[in-house]
């Protein structure tokens, strides 16, 4: 925790009491409780952003008639050069 940045924050009395109670109950420092809460908030926000993006692209796929994974096969077909025969760079199969 040597890299930690110290910040002073203000909390309404009810949140401060809740945070201190949680710290006591979980045997953690107040700082650890606040860190946990911020990590959880970040995780939930990112999950919400992910679902929003997923919804957007799902709607675009439905508009194009892409309803199943197999509908994507033609869109993502990889074009590969012909294979070489017998390791000879001049001979193709």
DSSP file (Angstrom, degrees, kcal/mol; ACC not computed):
  #  RESIDUE AA STRUCTURE BP1 BP2  ACC     N-H-->O    O-->H-N    N-H-->O    O-->H-N    TCO  KAPPA ALPHA  PHI   PSI    X-CA   Y-CA   Z-CA
    1    1 A X    >         0   0    0      0, 0.0     3,-1.3     0, 0.0     0, 0.0   0.000 360.0 360.0 360.0  16.2    0.0    0.0    0.0
    2    2 A X  T 3   +     0   0    0      1,-0.3     0, 0.0     3,-0.0     0, 0.0   0.725 360.0  57.8 -66.3 -21.0    3.0    2.2   -0.4
    3    3 A X  T 3  S+     0   0    0      2,-0.1    -1,-0.3     0, 0.0     0, 0.0   0.477  79.5 128.8 -86.5  -2.4    1.6    3.6   -3.6
    4    4 A X    <   -     0   0    0     -3,-1.3     2,-0.5     1,-0.1     0, 0.0  -0.190  52.6-141.1 -61.2 143.4   -1.6    4.8   -2.0
    5    5 A X        -     0   0    0      2,-0.0     2,-0.4     0, 0.0    -1,-0.1  -0.920  17.2-134.6-104.1 124.5   -2.7    8.4   -2.5
    6    6 A X        +     0   0    0     -2,-0.5     2,-0.3     2,-0.0     0, 0.0  -0.651  28.6 176.3 -84.0 133.7   -4.2   10.0    0.6
    7    7 A X        -     0   0    0     -2,-0.4     2,-0.5     2,-0.0    -2,-0.0  -0.966  26.3-135.9-133.2 149.2   -7.4   11.9    0.1
    8    8 A X        -     0   0    0     -2,-0.3     2,-0.3     2,-0.0    -2,-0.0  -0.932  30.1-179.5-104.3 126.5   -9.7   13.7    2.5
    9    9 A X        -     0   0    0     -2,-0.5     2,-0.4     2,-0.0    -2,-0.0  -0.868  21.3-135.6-123.7 159.1  -13.4   13.1    1.8
   10   10 A X        -     0   0    0     -2,-0.3     2,-0.4     6,-0.0    -2,-0.0  -0.946  21.0-174.1-114.2 135.5  -16.6   14.3    3.5
   11   11 A X        -     0   0    0     -2,-0.4     2,-0.0     2,-0.0    -2,-0.0  -0.962  30.9-109.2-125.6 144.2  -19.4   11.9    4.2
   12   12 A X     >  -     0   0    0     -2,-0.4     4,-2.4     1,-0.1     3,-0.5  -0.397  42.6-106.0 -63.2 152.4  -22.9   12.6    5.6
   13   13 A X  H  > S+     0   0    0      1,-0.2     4,-2.4     2,-0.2     5,-0.2   0.847 118.4  53.1 -52.2 -40.4  -23.2   11.4    9.2
   14   14 A X  H  > S+     0   0    0      1,-0.2     4,-2.2     2,-0.2    -1,-0.2   0.904 111.7  44.9 -66.4 -39.7  -25.3    8.4    8.2
   15   15 A X  H  > S+     0   0    0     -3,-0.5     4,-2.8     2,-0.2    -1,-0.2   0.888 112.1  52.3 -69.2 -38.1  -22.8    7.1    5.6
   16   16 A X  H  X S+     0   0    0     -4,-2.4     4,-2.4     2,-0.2    -2,-0.2   0.917 111.1  47.4 -62.7 -42.5  -19.9    7.7    8.0
   17   17 A X  H  X S+     0   0    0     -4,-2.4     4,-2.4    -5,-0.2    -2,-0.2   0.916 112.6  49.3 -64.8 -42.8  -21.7    5.7   10.7
   18   18 A X  H  X S+     0   0    0     -4,-2.2     4,-2.7     2,-0.2     5,-0.2   0.933 112.0  48.2 -61.0 -46.2  -22.5    2.9    8.2
   19   19 A X  H  X S+     0   0    0     -4,-2.8     4,-2.3     1,-0.2    -2,-0.2   0.905 113.0  47.4 -62.9 -42.3  -18.9    2.8    7.0
   20   20 A X  H  X S+     0   0    0     -4,-2.4     4,-2.2    -5,-0.2    -1,-0.2   0.890 112.2  50.2 -66.9 -38.7  -17.5    2.7   10.5
   21   21 A X  H  X S+     0   0    0     -4,-2.4     4,-2.9     2,-0.2    -2,-0.2   0.928 111.2  48.4 -64.5 -45.2  -19.9    0.0   11.5
   22   22 A X  H  X S+     0   0    0     -4,-2.7     4,-2.6     1,-0.2     6,-0.3   0.912 109.6  53.1 -61.2 -42.6  -19.0   -2.2    8.5
   23   23 A X  H  X>S+     0   0    0     -4,-2.3     5,-2.2    -5,-0.2     4,-0.8   0.923 112.1  44.8 -59.3 -45.0  -15.3   -1.7    9.3
   24   24 A X  H ><5S+     0   0    0     -4,-2.2     3,-0.6     3,-0.2    -2,-0.2   0.947 114.7  47.7 -63.5 -48.4  -15.8   -2.9   12.8
   25   25 A X  H 3<5S+     0   0    0     -4,-2.9    -2,-0.2     1,-0.2    -1,-0.2   0.855 119.6  38.5 -63.3 -35.8  -18.0   -5.9   11.8
   26   26 A X  H 3<5S-     0   0    0     -4,-2.6    -1,-0.2    -5,-0.2    -2,-0.2   0.457 107.2-121.6 -95.8  -1.5  -15.6   -7.0    9.0
   27   27 A X  T <<5 +     0   0    0     -4,-0.8     2,-0.3    -3,-0.6    -3,-0.2   0.868  69.3 129.4  64.9  35.9  -12.4   -6.2   11.0
   28   28 A X      < -     0   0    0     -5,-2.2    -1,-0.2    -6,-0.3     2,-0.1  -0.734  63.0-101.8-116.4 165.6  -11.2   -3.8    8.3
   29   29 A X     >  -     0   0    0     -2,-0.3     4,-1.9     1,-0.1     5,-0.1  -0.470  33.9-113.9 -78.1 160.2   -9.9   -0.3    8.3
   30   30 A X  H  > S+     0   0    0      1,-0.2     4,-2.2     2,-0.2     5,-0.2   0.886 119.6  56.1 -60.6 -38.2  -12.3    2.5    7.2
   31   31 A X  H  > S+     0   0    0      1,-0.2     4,-2.6     2,-0.2    -1,-0.2   0.909 105.4  50.5 -60.0 -43.4  -10.0    3.0    4.2
   32   32 A X  H  > S+     0   0    0      2,-0.2     4,-2.5     1,-0.2    -1,-0.2   0.880 109.2  51.5 -64.0 -38.2  -10.5   -0.6    3.2
   33   33 A X  H  X S+     0   0    0     -4,-1.9     4,-2.2     2,-0.2    -1,-0.2   0.922 111.6  46.4 -64.8 -43.7  -14.3   -0.4    3.4
   34   34 A X  H  X S+     0   0    0     -4,-2.2     4,-2.4     2,-0.2    -2,-0.2   0.906 112.0  51.5 -65.3 -41.6  -14.3    2.8    1.3
   35   35 A X  H  X S+     0   0    0     -4,-2.6     4,-2.6     2,-0.2    -2,-0.2   0.924 109.8  49.7 -60.4 -44.8  -12.0    1.1   -1.3
   36   36 A X  H  X S+     0   0    0     -4,-2.5     4,-2.5     1,-0.2    -1,-0.2   0.913 110.8  49.9 -59.3 -43.4  -14.3   -2.0   -1.4
   37   37 A X  H  X S+     0   0    0     -4,-2.2     4,-2.3     1,-0.2    -1,-0.2   0.897 111.8  47.6 -64.6 -40.4  -17.3    0.3   -2.0
   38   38 A X  H  X S+     0   0    0     -4,-2.4     4,-2.6     2,-0.2    -1,-0.2   0.898 111.5  50.3 -68.8 -39.4  -15.5    2.2   -4.8
   39   39 A X  H  X S+     0   0    0     -4,-2.6     4,-2.6     2,-0.2    -2,-0.2   0.920 111.7  48.3 -63.3 -42.6  -14.4   -1.1   -6.5
   40   40 A X  H  X S+     0   0    0     -4,-2.5     4,-2.5     2,-0.2    -2,-0.2   0.917 111.6  49.9 -62.9 -43.4  -17.9   -2.4   -6.3
   41   41 A X  H  X S+     0   0    0     -4,-2.3     4,-2.4     2,-0.2    -2,-0.2   0.916 111.7  48.0 -61.6 -44.0  -19.3    0.8   -7.7
   42   42 A X  H  X S+     0   0    0     -4,-2.6     4,-2.7     2,-0.2     5,-0.2   0.922 111.3  50.6 -62.6 -44.4  -16.8    0.7  -10.6
   43   43 A X  H  X S+     0   0    0     -4,-2.6     4,-2.3     1,-0.2    -2,-0.2   0.910 112.3  46.9 -61.1 -43.1  -17.6   -2.9  -11.3
   44   44 A X  H  X S+     0   0    0     -4,-2.5     4,-2.3     2,-0.2    -1,-0.2   0.894 112.1  50.2 -66.2 -39.8  -21.3   -2.2  -11.5
   45   45 A X  H  X S+     0   0    0     -4,-2.4     4,-2.3     2,-0.2    -2,-0.2   0.928 112.2  46.9 -64.3 -44.8  -20.8    0.8  -13.7
   46   46 A X  H  X S+     0   0    0     -4,-2.7     4,-2.6     2,-0.2    -2,-0.2   0.889 110.8  52.3 -64.5 -39.0  -18.6   -1.1  -16.1
   47   47 A X  H  X S+     0   0    0     -4,-2.3     4,-2.5    -5,-0.2    -1,-0.2   0.914 110.2  49.2 -62.2 -42.0  -21.1   -4.0  -16.2
   48   48 A X  H  X S+     0   0    0     -4,-2.3     4,-2.1     2,-0.2    -2,-0.2   0.899 111.1  48.9 -63.6 -41.2  -23.9   -1.5  -17.0
   49   49 A X  H  X S+     0   0    0     -4,-2.3     4,-2.4     2,-0.2    -2,-0.2   0.902 110.8  51.2 -64.4 -40.5  -21.8    0.0  -19.8
   50   50 A X  H  X S+     0   0    0     -4,-2.6     4,-2.8     1,-0.2    -2,-0.2   0.932 110.5  47.8 -62.0 -46.1  -21.1   -3.5  -21.1
   51   51 A X  H  X S+     0   0    0     -4,-2.5     4,-2.5     1,-0.2    -1,-0.2   0.869 110.4  52.9 -64.0 -35.8  -24.8   -4.3  -21.2
   52   52 A X  H  X S+     0   0    0     -4,-2.1     4,-2.1     2,-0.2    -1,-0.2   0.928 111.8  44.7 -64.2 -45.3  -25.6   -1.1  -22.9
   53   53 A X  H  X S+     0   0    0     -4,-2.4     4,-2.6     2,-0.2     5,-0.3   0.907 112.5  52.2 -64.5 -41.4  -23.0   -1.8  -25.6
   54   54 A X  H  X S+     0   0    0     -4,-2.8     4,-2.3     1,-0.2    -2,-0.2   0.910 109.8  49.1 -61.7 -42.4  -24.3   -5.3  -26.0
   55   55 A X  H  X S+     0   0    0     -4,-2.5     4,-2.1     2,-0.2    -1,-0.2   0.900 110.5  51.2 -62.7 -41.5  -27.8   -4.1  -26.3
   56   56 A X  H  X S+     0   0    0     -4,-2.1     4,-2.0     1,-0.2    -2,-0.2   0.954 114.4  41.6 -60.7 -51.5  -26.8   -1.5  -29.0
   57   57 A X  H  X S+     0   0    0     -4,-2.6     4,-2.3     1,-0.2    -1,-0.2   0.823 111.6  55.8 -71.8 -29.9  -24.9   -4.1  -31.1
   58   58 A X  H  X S+     0   0    0     -4,-2.3     4,-2.5    -5,-0.3    -1,-0.2   0.911 108.0  49.4 -64.7 -40.7  -27.6   -6.7  -30.6
   59   59 A X  H  X S+     0   0    0     -4,-2.1     4,-2.2     2,-0.2    -2,-0.2   0.914 110.5  49.8 -64.3 -42.4  -30.2   -4.3  -32.0
   60   60 A X  H  X S+     0   0    0     -4,-2.0     4,-1.2     1,-0.2    -1,-0.2   0.905 111.0  50.3 -62.5 -39.8  -27.9   -3.5  -35.0
   61   61 A X  H  <>S+     0   0    0     -4,-2.3     5,-2.9     1,-0.2     3,-0.4   0.920 109.4  50.2 -64.4 -43.9  -27.5   -7.2  -35.7
   62   62 A X  H ><5S+     0   0    0     -4,-2.5     3,-1.5     1,-0.2    -1,-0.2   0.896 106.1  56.6 -61.1 -39.6  -31.3   -7.8  -35.5
   63   63 A X  H 3<5S+     0   0    0     -4,-2.2    -1,-0.2     1,-0.3    -2,-0.2   0.835 109.8  45.8 -59.5 -32.0  -31.8   -4.9  -38.0
   64   64 A X  T 3<5S-     0   0    0     -4,-1.2    -1,-0.3    -3,-0.4    -2,-0.2   0.369 121.0-108.2 -93.6   3.8  -29.5   -6.8  -40.4
   65   65 A X  T < 5S+     0   0    0     -3,-1.5     2,-1.2    -4,-0.3    -3,-0.2   0.671  71.1 143.3  80.4  16.6  -31.2  -10.1  -39.9
   66   66 A X      < +     0   0    0     -5,-2.9    -1,-0.2     1,-0.2    -2,-0.1  -0.748   9.7 146.3 -91.8  94.7  -28.4  -11.6  -37.9
   67   67 A X        +     0   0    0     -2,-1.2     2,-0.3    -3,-0.1    -1,-0.2   0.670  57.2  39.3-106.0 -21.7  -30.3  -13.6  -35.3
   68   68 A X  S >  S-     0   0    0     -3,-0.2     3,-1.2     1,-0.1     4,-0.4  -0.878  81.4-114.0-128.2 160.5  -28.1  -16.7  -34.8
   69   69 A X  G >  S+     0   0    0     -2,-0.3     3,-1.7     1,-0.3     4,-0.3   0.868 116.4  61.1 -59.9 -35.8  -24.4  -17.2  -34.4
   70   70 A X  G >  S+     0   0    0      1,-0.3     3,-1.1     2,-0.2     4,-0.4   0.746  90.5  69.4 -65.2 -21.8  -24.5  -19.2  -37.7
   71   71 A X  G <  S+     0   0    0     -3,-1.2     4,-0.3     1,-0.2     3,-0.3   0.719  94.2  58.1 -66.1 -19.3  -25.8  -16.1  -39.5
   72   72 A X  G X> S+     0   0    0     -3,-1.7     4,-1.9    -4,-0.4     3,-0.5   0.636  78.9  91.3 -84.6 -14.8  -22.3  -14.6  -38.9
   73   73 A X  T <4 S+     0   0    0     -3,-1.1     4,-0.2    -4,-0.3    -1,-0.2   0.884  88.6  44.9 -51.4 -47.4  -20.4  -17.4  -40.7
   74   74 A X  T >4 S+     0   0    0     -4,-0.4     3,-0.6    -3,-0.3    -1,-0.3   0.828 111.2  54.1 -67.9 -31.3  -20.5  -15.6  -44.1
   75   75 A X  T <4 S+     0   0    0     -3,-0.5    -1,-0.2    -4,-0.3    -2,-0.2   0.842 116.5  35.6 -71.4 -32.9  -19.5  -12.3  -42.6
   76   76 A X  T 3< S+     0   0    0     -4,-1.9    -1,-0.2    -3,-0.2     2,-0.2   0.139  77.9 140.7-111.4  20.1  -16.4  -13.5  -40.9
   77   77 A X    <   -     0   0    0     -3,-0.6     2,-0.5    -4,-0.2    -3,-0.0  -0.460  49.2-133.4 -64.6 130.0  -15.2  -16.1  -43.4
   78   78 A X        -     0   0    0     -2,-0.2     2,-0.6     1,-0.0    -1,-0.1  -0.753   8.7-143.1 -90.1 125.9  -11.4  -15.9  -43.5
   79   79 A X        -     0   0    0     -2,-0.5     2,-0.3     0, 0.0    -1,-0.0  -0.805  23.8-172.1 -88.6 119.2   -9.9  -15.9  -47.0
   80   80 A X        -     0   0    0     -2,-0.6     3,-0.1     1,-0.0     2,-0.0  -0.863  25.4-112.0-113.2 146.7   -6.6  -17.8  -46.9
   81   81 A X        -     0   0    0     -2,-0.3     3,-0.1     1,-0.1    -1,-0.0  -0.363  51.5 -83.5 -67.8 156.9   -4.0  -18.1  -49.7
   82   82 A X        -     0   0    0      1,-0.1     2,-0.2    -2,-0.0    -1,-0.1  -0.246  51.9-103.5 -60.2 151.5   -3.7  -21.6  -51.2
   83   83 A X        -     0   0    0     -3,-0.1    10,-2.1     1,-0.1     2,-0.2  -0.481  32.7-113.5 -77.8 147.1   -1.5  -24.0  -49.4
   84   84 A X  B     -A   92   0A   0      8,-0.2     2,-0.6    -2,-0.2     8,-0.3  -0.549  27.6-124.9 -77.8 145.0    1.9  -24.8  -50.6
   85   85 A X  S >  S-     0   0    0      6,-2.8     3,-1.8     3,-0.5     6,-0.2  -0.820  80.8 -17.1 -95.5 122.8    2.6  -28.3  -51.9
   86   86 A X  T 3  S-     0   0    0     -2,-0.6    -1,-0.2     1,-0.3     3,-0.1   0.705 114.8 -70.0  62.3  22.8    5.5  -30.2  -50.3
   87   87 A X  T 3  S+     0   0    0      1,-0.2     2,-0.7    -3,-0.2    -1,-0.3   0.495  95.9 137.9  76.6   0.9    7.1  -27.1  -48.9
   88   88 A X    X   -     0   0    0     -3,-1.8     3,-1.7     1,-0.2    -3,-0.5  -0.728  48.1-150.6 -83.9 115.3    8.1  -25.9  -52.4
   89   89 A X  T 3  S+     0   0    0     -2,-0.7    -1,-0.2     1,-0.3    -2,-0.1   0.714  94.4  51.5 -60.2 -19.7    7.4  -22.1  -52.5
   90   90 A X  T 3  S+     0   0    0     -5,-0.1     2,-0.5     1,-0.1    -1,-0.3   0.582  97.7  75.4 -93.5  -9.4    6.7  -22.3  -56.2
   91   91 A X    <   -     0   0    0     -3,-1.7    -6,-2.8    -6,-0.2     2,-0.3  -0.904  59.1-171.4-111.2 122.6    4.2  -25.2  -56.2
   92   92 A X  B      A   84   0A   0     -2,-0.5    -8,-0.2    -8,-0.3    -9,-0.0  -0.775 360.0 360.0-106.7 154.1    0.6  -24.7  -55.0
   93   93 A X              0   0    0    -10,-2.1    -9,-0.1    -2,-0.3    -1,-0.1   0.455 360.0 360.0 -74.5 360.0   -2.0  -27.4  -54.4
